[in-house]
Amino acid sequence: MKTSIKVAAVAVAGVLALTGCSTADGSDSGETLDINAFSVMEAANEPVFADFQKTDAGDGVEFQTSYGASGDQSRAVVAGADADVVHYSLETDVTRLVDEGLVAKDWKDNATDGIATSSVVVFVVRKGNPDDIQTWDDLVKPGVEIITPNPGSSGSARWNILAAWAHITGNGGSEADAKAFMTKLLGNTIALPSSGRDATTAFTQGNGDVLLSYENEAILAKQNGQDVDYVVPPDTLLIQNPAAVTTDADDTAQAFLDFMTSPEAQADYATSGFRPVVDGVDIPEVEGANDPSDPFPAPDELFTIDDDFGGWSEAADKFFGDGEDGNPLGIITELQQQTGKVGEE
């Protein structure tokens, strides 16, 4: 918690974060919470900020925000960017801060195990789905052009990639089968922008046939009038986004973190296309969902990072290790190098 507004940005090679004051204005008390988050939270946070300001704990609080690719945001905090509350795509981006002493080791000791928002991996397609993209196997057909963020910088990209991997291994395929499938998928990939939001922008500007994305990003695109549809594949991966307070934050930051998983805030996030992480949420009709009155249908098969990959502590290096400073070279990192699809940083 700070008593004056500071721009939560830091010049770090490869980092370009969106920063500014939230439009959810508090009173003139001067209290400001610095929120450092991954890019897709930018629009979704605004109603949550506004509702928190209506509470006793949030009275007079203003928000200073910084948004960008999840990994870049986490590294920026390590480098000195202001942050009271961090909200990232991946657990590993929080554990980086734990390792630096910037977030407490017990950050997951709460009712949601540290998870603040959730979604699933979906296919965003052109209006009317002219290529009839329905399943993962459709993505590797000749001529299909895919956009997905770069797993080297974007958390959402890593969820997308693991969802594709689980489609093979979770349905009886071997690791060799999964590598062959991923090679085809990367071969059909025409762009790997640095963040989930940049990938959505590239697709809505007319590039590609299908975008691998969060369900909430697809819903937001439709809410914003983009001429797209989306498909929830029969099997997909549950996306779980963690949030935590930093070690030098005060009680107001903790109060906001607690509020994020309240039924009220979760209903706000649902309106923006996120699936609730707690029970008892009054889910409104969600504009932009395939069925606004039933916006979050259950897939036939839903894989999870813990049950199907052993958690991020195992999956991160196995799949996405950079091969530097004694770290292993991850399966996906190696496949990107072999196919020349290394993406944007």
C-alpha positions in Angstrom: 0.0 0.0 0.0 1.4 3.4 -0.9 0.3 6.9 0.0 1.1 8.4 -3.4 0.5 7.2 -6.9 3.6 5.7 -8.6 3.8 4.4 -12.1 4.1 0.7 -11.8 6.5 0.2 -14.7 10.2 -0.7 -15.0 12.5 -0.6 -17.9 13.5 -4.3 -18.4 14.7 -5.8 -21.6 11.8 -7.4 -23.4 9.1 -5.9 -21.0 6.3 -3.7 -22.3 3.6 -3.3 -19.7 0.4 -1.2 -19.9 0.3 1.1 -16.9 -2.0 3.7 -15.5 -4.6 4.7 -12.9 -7.7 2.7 -12.8 -10.9 4.4 -14.0 -12.5 3.1 -10.8 -11.9 6.2 -8.8 -11.9 6.2 -5.0 -12.1 9.2 -2.7 -9.3 11.8 -2.3 -7.7 9.9 0.6 -4.6 9.3 -1.5 -4.3 5.6 -0.7 -3.3 3.6 -3.7 -3.0 -0.1 -4.3 -0.5 -1.2 -7.0 -1.9 -4.1 -9.0 0.6 -6.0 -11.2 -1.3 -8.5 -13.5 -1.2 -10.4 -16.7 -2.7 -8.7 -19.7 -6.2 -10.3 -20.0 -7.2 -9.0 -16.6 -7.3 -5.3 -17.7 -11.0 -5.0 -18.6 -12.2 -7.6 -16.1 -10.6 -5.9 -13.1 -12.5 -2.6 -13.5 -15.9 -3.7 -12.0 -14.1 -5.6 -9.2 -12.2 -2.4 -8.3 -15.4 -0.4 -8.3 -17.2 -3.0 -6.0 -14.3 -3.2 -3.6 -14.4 0.6 -3.3 -18.0 0.3 -2.0 -16.8 -1.8 1.0 -15.5 -0.5 4.3 -12.0 -1.8 3.5 -12.0 -0.3 0.1 -13.4 3.1 0.9 -11.1 5.8 -0.4 -8.8 3.3 -2.2 -7.5 4.0 -5.7 -5.8 1.6 -8.0 -2.6 1.9 -10.0 -2.3 -0.9 -12.6 0.3 -2.5 -14.7 -0.6 -5.2 -17.3 1.5 -7.3 -19.6 2.6 -10.8 -20.5 2.5 -12.8 -17.3 6.2 -13.9 -17.2 7.3 -10.4 -18.1 5.2 -8.8 -15.3 6.6 -11.2 -12.7 10.2 -10.5 -13.8 9.5 -6.8 -13.7 8.4 -7.0 -10.0 11.7 -8.8 -9.3 13.5 -5.9 -11.0 11.7 -3.4 -8.9 8.3 -2.6 -10.3 5.7 -1.5 -7.7 3.3 -4.2 -6.6 1.0 -4.7 -3.7 -1.2 -7.5 -5.3 0.1 -9.7 -8.1 -2.3 -11.7 -10.4 -0.7 -13.9 -13.0 -1.5 -16.6 -15.5 0.8 -19.2 -14.0 1.8 -20.3 -10.5 5.5 -20.3 -11.5 5.3 -16.5 -12.0 4.3 -16.2 -8.3 6.8 -18.7 -7.1 9.5 -16.6 -8.8 8.5 -13.8 -6.4 8.5 -16.3 -3.5 12.1 -17.3 -4.3 13.1 -13.6 -4.2 11.4 -13.0 -0.9 8.7 -10.8 -2.4 5.8 -13.0 -1.7 5.3 -15.2 1.4 5.9 -18.9 1.2 2.4 -19.6 2.5 0.6 -17.6 -0.2 -1.5 -20.6 -1.2 -2.9 -21.2 2.3 -6.4 -20.1 1.7 -9.8 -21.5 0.6 -8.9 -21.4 -3.2 -5.3 -22.5 -2.9 -4.2 -19.1 -4.2 -6.4 -19.2 -7.3 -8.3 -16.0 -8.1 -9.7 -16.6 -11.6 -10.2 -19.6 -13.9 -11.1 -20.4 -17.5 -10.6 -23.1 -20.1 -8.7 -23.3 -23.4 -11.0 -22.6 -26.4 -10.7 -22.1 -30.2 -11.6 -18.6 -31.4 -12.7 -18.8 -35.0 -14.1 -16.6 -37.7 -17.8 -15.8 -37.6 -19.8 -18.8 -38.6 -16.8 -21.1 -38.2 -16.2 -21.4 -41.9 -13.5 -24.0 -41.5 -15.7 -26.1 -39.2 -13.0 -26.2 -36.4 -14.5 -28.5 -33.7 -11.7 -30.6 -32.2 -7.9 -30.5 -31.6 -7.4 -32.8 -34.6 -8.9 -30.1 -36.9 -6.1 -27.8 -36.0 -3.4 -29.9 -37.6 -5.2 -30.3 -40.9 -3.2 -28.9 -43.9 -3.7 -25.3 -44.5 -5.2 -24.3 -41.1 -3.5 -21.2 -39.8 -3.1 -20.9 -36.0 -2.3 -18.0 -33.8 -1.3 -18.6 -30.1 0.9 -16.5 -27.8 4.6 -17.3 -27.3 5.1 -19.8 -24.4 8.5 -18.1 -23.8 6.8 -15.0 -22.4 3.0 -15.7 -22.1 1.3 -17.7 -19.5 -1.8 -18.2 -21.6 0.4 -19.8 -24.3 1.6 -22.4 -21.9 -2.0 -23.4 -20.9 -2.8 -23.6 -24.6 0.2 -25.8 -25.4 -0.5 -28.2 -22.5 -4.2 -28.5 -23.5 -3.0 -29.7 -26.9 -0.5 -32.1 -25.3 -3.2 -33.5 -23.0 -5.5 -34.1 -25.9 -3.0 -36.8 -27.0 -1.6 -38.2 -23.7 -4.9 -37.9 -21.9 -6.6 -40.0 -24.6 -4.1 -42.9 -24.6 -1.4 -41.5 -26.7 2.3 -41.7 -25.9 4.8 -38.9 -25.4 6.1 -39.6 -28.9 2.6 -39.2 -30.3 2.2 -35.9 -28.4 5.5 -34.6 -29.8 4.4 -35.5 -33.3 1.1 -33.8 -32.8 2.7 -30.7 -31.4 5.1 -30.5 -34.3 2.2 -30.4 -36.7 0.4 -27.8 -34.6 3.5 -25.6 -34.5 3.9 -26.1 -38.2 0.4 -24.6 -38.7 1.1 -21.7 -36.4 1.7 -18.5 -38.3 2.3 -16.1 -35.3 3.3 -16.3 -31.7 2.7 -12.8 -30.2 4.2 -12.0 -26.8 1.0 -12.0 -24.8 -2.5 -13.4 -24.8 -3.9 -9.9 -25.4 -1.5 -9.3 -28.3 -2.5 -12.7 -29.8 -6.2 -11.7 -29.6 -5.4 -8.4 -31.3 -3.6 -10.1 -34.1 -6.5 -12.5 -34.7 -9.2 -9.8 -34.7 -7.1 -7.8 -37.2 -7.7 -10.6 -39.6 -4.8 -12.9 -39.2 -5.1 -16.7 -39.1 -8.1 -19.1 -39.1 -8.1 -20.0 -35.4 -6.8 -18.5 -32.2 -5.9 -20.6 -29.1 -7.1 -18.6 -26.2 -8.8 -18.4 -22.8 -12.6 -18.7 -22.9 -12.9 -15.3 -21.3 -10.8 -13.7 -24.0 -13.2 -15.1 -26.6 -16.2 -13.8 -24.7 -14.6 -10.4 -24.3 -13.9 -10.2 -28.0 -17.5 -10.8 -28.8 -18.6 -8.3 -26.1 -16.4 -5.7 -27.9 -18.2 -6.4 -31.2 -15.5 -8.5 -32.9 -16.8 -10.7 -35.7 -15.7 -14.0 -34.2 -17.2 -17.1 -32.6 -15.5 -19.7 -30.3 -15.6 -23.4 -29.7 -15.1 -25.2 -26.4 -13.5 -28.4 -27.6 -14.7 -31.8 -26.2 -11.5 -32.1 -24.2 -9.6 -29.1 -22.8 -7.6 -27.8 -19.9 -8.7 -26.0 -16.8 -6.8 -22.7 -16.5 -6.2 -21.5 -13.0 -4.7 -18.0 -12.4 -3.1 -17.3 -9.0 -3.0 -14.1 -7.0 -1.0 -13.0 -4.0 0.0 -10.0 -1.9 3.6 -8.9 -1.7 5.5 -9.0 1.6 5.6 -5.3 2.0 1.9 -4.7 1.3 -0.4 -3.7 4.1 -3.8 -5.0 5.3 -5.7 -3.2 2.6 -3.9 -5.3 -0.1 -4.9 -8.4 1.8 -8.5 -7.2 2.0 -8.6 -6.7 -1.7 -7.0 -10.1 -2.3 -9.7 -11.7 -0.1 -12.4 -9.7 -1.9 -11.2 -11.1 -5.3 -12.6 -14.5 -4.4 -15.8 -13.3 -2.8 -19.1 -14.3 -4.5 -19.6 -10.6 -5.5 -16.2 -10.2 -7.2 -16.4 -13.7 -8.8 -19.8 -12.6 -10.3 -18.0 -9.6 -11.7 -15.3 -11.8 -13.2 -18.0 -14.1 -14.6 -19.6 -11.2 -16.4 -16.2 -10.8 -18.1 -16.1 -14.5 -19.0 -14.2 -16.1 -16.2 -15.5 -19.3 -14.5 -16.0 -18.8 -10.8 -13.5 -20.4 -8.4 -15.9 -20.6 -5.4 -19.4 -21.9 -4.9 -22.4 -19.7 -4.2 -21.8 -17.3 -7.1 -24.9 -15.8 -8.7 -23.8 -16.1 -12.3 -25.5 -13.5 -14.4 -26.3 -13.8 -18.1 -23.0 -13.4 -19.8 -23.1 -11.3 -22.9 -20.8 -12.7 -25.6 -21.0 -16.3 -24.3 -22.3 -18.9 -26.8 -25.3 -19.3 -24.5 -25.6 -16.2 -22.3 -28.0 -18.0 -19.9 -25.6 -21.0 -19.6 -22.3 -19.4 -20.2 -19.9 -22.1 -18.8 -20.8 -25.5 -20.1 -18.8 -28.5 -18.8 -16.5 -30.0 -21.4 -16.7 -33.8 -22.0 -13.2 -34.1 -20.5 -11.4 -31.5 -18.4 -7.7 -31.9 -17.8 -6.0 -30.1 -14.9 -2.4 -29.1 -14.3 -2.2 -31.0 -11.0 -3.9 -34.3 -12.0 -2.5 -34.6 -15.5 0.9 -32.9 -15.4 2.0 -33.1 -11.7 1.6 -29.4 -11.1 3.6 -26.5 -12.5 6.6 -27.5 -10.4 7.0 -30.5 -12.7 5.6 -29.1 -15.9 7.4 -25.8 -16.2 10.9 -27.2 -16.7 9.8 -30.4 -18.4 8.0 -28.5 -21.2 9.2 -24.9 -21.1 12.8 -25.0 -19.7 15.1 -22.6 -21.5 18.2 -24.9 -21.4 20.3 -22.1 -19.9 22.2 -21.8 -16.6 21.9 -25.5 -15.9 18.2 -25.6 -16.6 16.8 -28.4 -18.8 15.7 -27.7 -22.3 11.9 -28.2 -22.3 10.1 -30.4 -24.7 8.1 -27.5 -26.2 11.1 -25.2 -26.2 13.0 -27.8 -28.2 10.2 -28.3 -30.6 9.9 -24.5 -31.1 13.6 -24.4 -32.0 13.3 -27.4 -34.4 10.3 -25.9 -36.2 11.7 -22.3 -36.2 8.5 -21.1 -34.3 10.2 -19.3 -31.5 7.7 -16.4 -31.4 7.9 -12.8 -30.2 9.5 -11.8 -26.9 
